[in-house]
Amino acid sequence: MNNAELSNAFDTMLNSYWLKQGMGVQNTPYDIRLDEYEKSIFLTKAQNAVITGLYTGSMGASYEAVEQVRRYLEKFINTRNYTSDESIPHEQYLENTKYSYRFALENDLMYIVLENAIYDSEIPCVGGNIVNVQPMTHDNFNKVRRNPFRGVTKYKAVRMDTAPDCVDIFTLYPISSYMMKYIRKPLPIILVDLQGTGLSIDGRDEVTEIESPSVIHELILDKAVSFAAASRMQNLPKDDHTNK
């Protein structure tokens, strides 16, 4: 769908909602009118929710479970390659780790799906080798940090979230680079030009077409309409949608 089709479908679906007055009482239609900016907010919120639901599995199978979901999200996969020179200076504090690197996350990152590191080429025997990077919580790391097979090893580095908007990579040897593949946040859906109005969505104010694949447009519309209907129903006088 393009923006015009999204806007029209949104209006049609939203005003098909019937607000119940009670058991045995005929439903009464309530005409909900939204401007293009309001619709853009609900559509953007819904798109983010659908992407999250598809990845986590809350809307069915998760990203890693079936190929269908991976195809839905493949447009949002980005790759970021960091060099060790990009590491942010910080204090290393974890036991039994020799090297630590801190990297700033991309602003559009939602979920990391794959990551690895490459040992510095000058390190004897392991130089140039690719090592898997395993995400780990603080509690889990405390349980395995002294275990030579489950903590940081020759074949495995550990990634922990120890600072806002950053990741820390702990390794047994120096690395030359760190690579992550991640699901990025989709661009907002903006139906109308907001330039000069002082309004924006996710920092953008120009018209932006939906970039999600067409096969999930209906999911996004359904979610957006449910958000809008729930929002408007909360603001209705009690007698407009319930029995006295």
C-alpha positions as CSV (number, residue, x, y, z in Angstrom):
1,M,0.0,0.0,0.0
2,N,1.1,3.6,-0.6
3,N,0.3,6.4,1.9
4,A,-3.0,7.3,0.3
5,E,-4.2,3.7,0.4
6,L,-3.0,3.3,4.0
7,S,-4.9,6.5,5.1
8,N,-8.1,5.5,3.4
9,A,-8.0,1.9,4.7
10,F,-7.3,3.2,8.2
11,D,-10.4,5.4,8.1
12,T,-12.6,2.6,6.8
13,M,-11.4,0.1,9.4
14,L,-11.4,2.5,12.3
15,N,-15.0,3.6,11.7
16,S,-16.2,0.0,11.4
17,Y,-15.7,-0.4,15.1
18,W,-19.0,-0.6,17.1
19,L,-18.9,0.3,20.7
20,K,-21.1,-1.9,22.8
21,Q,-23.5,-0.4,25.3
22,G,-24.2,-3.6,27.1
23,M,-25.7,-7.1,26.9
24,G,-28.8,-7.2,24.6
25,V,-28.5,-3.6,23.6
26,Q,-27.9,-2.7,20.0
27,N,-24.4,-1.4,19.2
28,T,-24.1,2.3,18.4
29,P,-21.5,3.5,15.8
30,Y,-19.1,6.2,17.0
31,D,-17.5,8.2,14.2
32,I,-13.8,8.7,15.1
33,R,-12.0,11.3,13.1
34,L,-8.2,11.6,13.1
35,D,-6.0,13.9,11.1
36,E,-3.1,12.6,9.0
37,Y,-0.5,13.3,11.8
38,E,-2.5,11.3,14.3
39,K,-2.9,8.4,11.9
40,S,0.9,8.6,11.2
41,I,1.6,8.2,15.0
42,F,-0.6,5.2,15.3
43,L,0.7,3.6,12.1
44,T,4.3,4.1,13.2
45,K,3.6,2.7,16.7
46,A,1.9,-0.3,15.1
47,Q,4.7,-0.9,12.7
48,N,7.3,-1.0,15.5
49,A,5.0,-3.3,17.5
50,V,4.5,-5.7,14.6
51,I,8.3,-5.9,13.9
52,T,8.9,-6.6,17.6
53,G,6.2,-9.2,17.7
54,L,7.5,-11.0,14.6
55,Y,11.0,-11.0,16.0
56,T,10.2,-12.2,19.5
57,G,7.5,-14.6,18.5
58,S,4.6,-12.9,20.4
59,M,2.7,-12.8,17.1
60,G,3.4,-16.5,16.3
61,A,6.7,-18.1,15.3
62,S,9.8,-16.1,16.2
63,Y,12.5,-14.8,13.9
64,E,14.8,-17.8,14.3
65,A,12.0,-20.4,14.1
66,V,10.7,-20.2,10.6
67,E,11.9,-18.9,7.3
68,Q,8.7,-17.0,6.7
69,V,9.3,-14.6,9.5
70,R,12.9,-14.1,8.4
71,R,11.7,-13.1,5.0
72,Y,9.3,-10.6,6.6
73,L,12.2,-8.9,8.4
74,E,15.1,-9.3,6.0
75,K,14.6,-5.7,4.8
76,F,15.5,-4.5,8.2
77,I,18.7,-6.4,8.7
78,N,21.8,-4.1,8.8
79,T,25.4,-5.0,9.4
80,R,27.8,-2.9,11.4
81,N,31.6,-3.7,11.4
82,Y,33.6,-2.0,14.1
83,T,37.4,-1.8,14.3
84,S,39.1,-2.1,17.6
85,D,40.2,1.5,17.2
86,E,36.5,2.5,17.6
87,S,36.4,1.0,21.1
88,I,35.4,3.6,23.7
89,P,37.9,3.9,26.6
90,H,36.4,2.4,29.8
91,E,37.4,0.6,32.9
92,Q,37.4,-3.2,32.6
93,Y,36.1,-4.8,35.8
94,L,35.1,-8.4,35.0
95,E,37.2,-11.2,36.5
96,N,39.1,-13.7,34.3
97,T,38.8,-11.6,31.1
98,K,42.0,-10.2,29.6
99,Y,40.6,-7.8,27.0
100,S,37.5,-5.6,26.9
101,Y,36.1,-3.4,24.1
102,R,33.2,-1.0,24.3
103,F,31.3,0.0,21.2
104,A,28.5,2.5,20.8
105,L,25.3,1.0,19.3
106,E,23.7,2.4,16.2
107,N,20.7,4.7,16.9
108,D,18.4,2.6,14.8
109,L,19.2,-0.8,16.5
110,M,16.3,-2.9,17.8
111,Y,17.8,-6.4,18.2
112,I,21.1,-8.0,17.6
113,V,20.7,-11.3,15.6
114,L,24.4,-12.3,14.9
115,E,27.8,-11.2,16.0
116,N,31.4,-12.3,15.9
117,A,34.9,-10.9,16.3
118,I,38.3,-11.4,14.6
119,Y,41.5,-11.9,16.5
120,D,44.3,-9.5,15.8
121,S,46.4,-10.9,12.9
122,E,49.6,-10.5,14.9
123,I,48.6,-12.9,17.7
124,P,50.5,-16.2,17.3
125,C,48.4,-19.3,16.4
126,V,45.0,-17.6,16.6
127,G,45.6,-14.4,14.6
128,G,42.9,-13.8,12.0
129,N,40.6,-16.4,13.5
130,I,36.9,-15.6,13.8
131,V,35.5,-16.1,17.2
132,N,31.8,-16.3,18.1
133,V,30.4,-13.7,20.4
134,Q,27.8,-14.9,22.9
135,P,25.4,-12.5,24.7
136,M,25.3,-13.0,28.4
137,T,23.7,-11.5,31.4
138,H,25.6,-10.4,34.5
139,D,24.1,-13.2,36.6
140,N,25.0,-15.9,34.0
141,F,28.5,-14.5,33.7
142,N,29.0,-14.6,37.4
143,K,28.1,-18.3,37.3
144,V,30.5,-19.3,34.6
145,R,33.4,-16.7,34.8
146,R,35.7,-19.2,36.5
147,N,34.7,-22.1,34.2
148,P,37.4,-22.4,31.4
149,F,34.8,-24.0,29.1
150,R,31.7,-21.8,29.6
151,G,33.1,-18.3,30.1
152,V,35.4,-16.4,27.8
153,T,37.4,-19.0,25.9
154,K,39.8,-19.2,22.9
155,Y,36.7,-19.9,20.7
156,K,34.2,-17.7,22.4
157,A,33.9,-14.0,23.4
158,V,31.2,-12.6,25.6
159,R,29.0,-9.6,25.0
160,M,27.4,-7.8,27.9
161,D,25.2,-4.7,28.1
162,T,27.1,-2.7,30.8
163,A,26.5,0.9,29.7
164,P,23.7,2.8,28.1
165,D,23.6,2.5,24.3
166,C,26.8,0.5,24.3
167,V,28.0,-3.1,24.2
168,D,31.1,-4.5,25.9
169,I,33.0,-7.4,24.3
170,F,35.2,-9.5,26.5
171,T,37.9,-11.7,24.9
172,L,40.8,-13.9,25.7
173,Y,43.0,-12.3,23.0
174,P,43.1,-8.8,21.3
175,I,40.7,-8.4,18.4
176,S,41.0,-6.3,15.3
177,S,37.2,-6.1,14.6
178,Y,33.8,-6.8,15.8
179,M,30.8,-7.4,13.6
180,M,27.1,-7.4,14.4
181,K,24.0,-8.0,12.3
182,Y,21.0,-6.4,13.7
183,I,17.3,-5.6,13.1
184,R,17.0,-1.9,12.7
185,K,14.0,0.2,13.6
186,P,11.9,0.9,10.5
187,L,11.4,4.4,9.3
188,P,8.2,6.1,10.6
189,I,5.1,6.2,8.5
190,I,4.4,9.8,7.8
191,L,1.3,10.5,5.7
192,V,1.6,14.3,5.5
193,D,4.4,16.9,5.3
194,L,5.2,18.1,8.8
195,Q,7.9,20.6,7.8
196,G,7.3,24.0,9.4
197,T,4.7,22.7,11.8
198,G,7.1,21.9,14.7
199,L,5.9,18.3,14.7
200,S,7.9,15.2,13.9
201,I,7.9,11.5,14.4
202,D,11.1,9.8,15.4
203,G,13.0,13.0,14.4
204,R,11.6,13.1,10.8
205,D,9.1,15.6,9.4
206,E,9.0,14.8,5.7
207,V,6.4,12.4,4.1
208,T,7.7,8.9,4.4
209,E,6.1,5.8,2.7
210,I,5.7,2.6,4.6
211,E,8.8,0.4,4.0
212,S,7.6,-2.8,5.6
213,P,6.9,-5.6,3.1
214,S,3.3,-5.6,1.7
215,V,2.5,-9.0,3.3
216,I,2.4,-7.4,6.7
217,H,0.6,-4.2,5.8
218,E,-2.7,-5.7,7.1
219,L,-1.1,-6.6,10.4
220,I,0.2,-3.1,10.8
221,L,-3.2,-1.6,9.9
222,D,-5.1,-3.9,12.3
223,K,-2.7,-3.0,15.1
224,A,-2.8,0.8,14.3
225,V,-6.6,0.8,14.3
226,S,-6.8,-1.1,17.6
227,F,-4.4,1.5,19.1
228,A,-6.5,4.4,17.8
229,A,-9.8,2.9,18.9
230,A,-8.5,2.1,22.4
231,S,-7.1,5.6,22.7
232,R,-10.4,7.2,21.7
233,M,-12.6,4.9,23.8
234,Q,-10.6,5.9,26.9
235,N,-11.6,9.6,26.3
236,L,-15.3,8.9,25.7
237,P,-17.9,9.8,28.4
238,K,-18.9,6.7,30.3
239,D,-22.4,6.8,29.0
240,D,-21.2,6.7,25.4
241,H,-19.9,3.2,25.6
242,T,-21.2,1.5,28.7
243,N,-24.4,1.1,30.6
244,K,-25.3,3.5,33.3
